[in-house]
C-alpha cells in the first residue's frame, strides 16, 4: 500500500530525531548524524556534516541534493568508457565522428570524416593487434603524439580490451617521458616519426617496452632493432592489418578498473600519476552534463592537449551525445583557419586564448574609432542590459555588430567553456555578449576526472566557478594559518575539499602522496582556497601553496594579479614575483609584438628590432602605466601592484619549461629563469621611489 507523501515525510523527520533522557521523556533533540536534510541556496543545496573545525557546510548541486550522480540517468547501464563508446557505435553508426583536414598538393582543404561505425571497426582492429603481439590485458599503453583521430581510436581500443592508457606529453622532455614509461611499466607505445627518435635514443633505459607503433610511419622506413632488445617497431597501418586478420573478442573492463594514468607535470618534483577509473570518468561526465545537453548535430573542435584531463573528459562527453570532433592542424597559429573550415558549435578553451580574442577585438574596436566605436559600445551596453534583466537582446545588434565577431570562430558557436585557470569576469562577460550567450566557466583537476564545479546555464553572474558537479559534494575547511574560516564575513572561506564517485583512488605506486591529499573520510584536499557566494556559487580566491608573503607581512596570491594584468593590451603573458625580503612586487611580461610595435610607431620611436624596443625605458614605462590602469580598474590593493617590469620577446611555453601542460606558470622554474631580471628590478627599485600615483 502506498504511503501518503506527507506521512512519509513526517516519518522521515521522526527518524532523525532521538529521545533525550529515559524512554518516557517526551523531549526530543536533533540526531547529529542526520544526513538528508538540506537548505536550498539557489544553485546549491547545503547538507549537515559536522566538521572538525567550522560549521556544517557540505554543498551539493541543487540538481542532485540527496544522491550523488554516478551514471548517466538516461543510460544507467553505461559504467565504463567501453560501454559508452560501444553504445554510440550502435546508436550513431553512420554519423560523422572524427574529422581531419584533407592535404592536397601541400595545401590544407576541407575536413574529411570517419564515422562512429568506422572508428568502432578500427578500435577492434587495433586492440586485436595488441593482443596478437602478446601485450596482455591489464598492461599500460603509452600515447606519445598530439591530437589526431588515431589517439582516440587507440584510447577506445584500450578501453575495449582492458588496457590502461598512459598519455605521454610530447613537450615534457625525454627525462620525464622516460620516468613515466618506467614508472607505469608501459608495454606498448604509440608515437609519430617525430617522437620515435627520442624513444629510440633511450630505448635501453625503458626495459618494459615490447612494441612501438608509429602512426603515419612507412613500413620500409621502420628501424630494424636487434632481437636482443626484445622490442619490435611497426607502423600503425601494419598493426591495423594484423588485427583485422586476427580479430579478438572484447575484454571489457569493470567500472572500478583503472582506465588511464594521467601524469601531472606540476611545478616541482617528478611527475605524479593520477590513476582514474572508468567509474570516475563516467560519473564526472554524467554529472557535468546533467544540466547541459548536446546533440549529434553538434561539432566540437579538438586542439587542447589530449594528454590533459580537460580534453579527455570532453571526448567522453562528445561520444555520449554522438557529437562530431574536428581536429586542428596541429599548429595553434592556424587555429582560426581551422575554425573557418570546421565552423564548430562547441568550443572549450583556456583563458590564455580567450584573453587574446578579447584583446584583439578591443584593439580593433578602438582602432576603428568614430561612428563604428560608438555603435559597438551602444550595441554592447544594450545587449548587456537585456541579458542582466533576463530578457532576449534585440537581434538587431547581432546583425549590425556581433555577427562579424562571431564569424572569427566560424559563426556557429553556441556553447563555450573556459577551464584550467581563472578567466577574468570582464572577459567572460565580453564573450557572452559578443560571441555566445551560453559561456560557462568550470573548475576541476586531474584527481577528480575533471569537473568539480561549473556555472549553471542562465546564470548571468560572473566572477565564480558555479555550483558543485552533481557527481560530488564540496566543503570548505578552515585554514587558520592563512586566516580563512567558515566564520569569515561576508562569506565563509576555506580549503576546497571534494568527495564522491569522481575522486580518484590515488596516485600510481605512491601511497604516501595519496594519503597527503585524501583524508580518512574520503575527502580530497585540493589545495585551492574557495569562498561561497550567494546562490551557492563557488569562487576560487587563493592557493595554499602558490602564495608568498612580502616583507611587510602582506600575503600575495600572484595568479590573481597575473589574471588581472592579462587584460593589459601590451601583455601576452605575465609572471608576477615577490618574496619576504622585499616590500613590493615585480613582473616579467612577454609582450604582444603587434601592440608594442604599433605603440612605438605612434610615439615616433625608431627601433631596430623587438628586443631593443623591450629594453627601451619608454616602452617599459608605457607598459607599466597600462598595467597600473588595469590594476586600478580591478581594484587591486596598493601592495598588489607590480612596481617594476621587464619586457621579454620570448613567450612562456612548455618547451622552455615555463608552463605546465595546463598553461599554468611553473613558478619555481620561472623564478630561476628570470633570476637576473628580478635581481636587476629590485636593485633599481632600491635606488628610486617606485610608488605609483594610484
Protein Blocks (a to p, Z undefined) as FASTA:
>chain_A
ZZdfklmmmmmmmmmpccehjfkbcbdcddfkbfkbccdehjaccdddddfbdcddddcd
fklmmbccfbdfklmmlmbfklmmmmmmmmmmmgcfbdcdddeehiacddddddfklmmm
mmmmmmmmmmmnopaghiacdddddddfklmmmmmmmmmnopacddddfknojklmmmmm
mmnopabdcddfklmmmmmmmmmmmmkbmbdcdehiafklcccddfklopacddfklmmm
mmmmmcccdddddfklcfbdcddebjndjdddddddfklmmmmmmmmmmmpccdfkbccd
dfbafkbmklmmmmmmmmmnopacdddehiaklmmmmmmmnopabdcddfklmmmmmmmm
mmmmmmngpmllmmmmmmmmmmmmmmmnopacdfklmmmmmmmmmmmnnopacbdcdehi
acdfklmmmmmmmmomcacdddddfklopaabdcdehiabghiebjadfkbccdddddfk
nopafkbcfbdcdddddedjklcfbdehilklmmmmmcfkopacehiacdddehhiacdf
bdfklgcddfkopacdfklmmmmmmmpmklmbdcddddfkbcbdcddddddfklmmmmmm
mnopacfblmlmmmpmklmmmmmmmmmmmmmmnopafklpcfbdcddfbdcdfknopacf
kopacfklmmmmmmmmmmmmmmmmmmpcfbdcZZ
